[in-house]
Amino acid sequence: MKSAKGTLATISVCVALAAVVPFFVPQPSHSHYKDPSAKEVHRYVVFADTHFYGAHGLNDLALAYGPDTFYLGDIYDLKNAAKDDVEKAEKAIRQLRDRAGKRYVRGNHEVYAFGAGAKAEDYYTTQGGILFTHGHYNICYSDEEVTKWESAKAGAGTFKRAGRKWLEGVVEKPDRPRREAVTHAAEMVVRHNKAHPDDPCHTIVFGHTHVKKVFAETVDKIRVVNVPMGMTELDL
């Protein structure tokens, strides 16, 4: 049993974090990117890493819907939802999947919500020569890490949520994804094109890394686009 002194110390830390954390609440992100090399562009809207119900969710950001709108995972943060909100988050995930279909791809923070024995099509979808994915599968995480996340329990306690919120605020977001992530993203497109020659892609769009702003780079004629948290309008 935890001692009274230990309990008091835990409460004190939580209070101290609570006093600081509100200053680090992330604001809803609205970004825009136009591919400078494209002769003709099509407007896509993507939502990524909104982490609704999570400790650092963009809760003031409203989702939009449409045939050219994609949801790139970690839309609902089942992993770090308050324990009382787990069922609400699960329901929200089911509703968005029903509404968006394949345009909602799974992220690591949805943990088990997409079901066990996931197939590749749960992780990415394609449209108009563009591959849309979250970014953990085949890009930033190993297969073992993906499996670990998807078998994780849902819900987090007050202390863990406070710490997660504080950490998100004090750790500076990267300017760009890691070099190996960019390489892996391009390789993911190559594998897709070999497996599906009738559905070739020239661009990949992913989130996951929480970059400060849209990052884009061409690797072996494949356009790699990494989007920040929130909503991004892409003219590709």
Beta strands, then each sheet from edge to edge (+ up, - down):
strand 1: 30-34
strand 2: 43-48
strand 3: 69-71
strand 4: 124-127
strand 5: 130-133
strand 6: 203-206
strand 7: 215-219
strand 8: 222-226
strand 9: 230-235
sheet 1: 1+ 9+ 2- 3-
sheet 2: 4+ 5- 6- 8- 7+
end
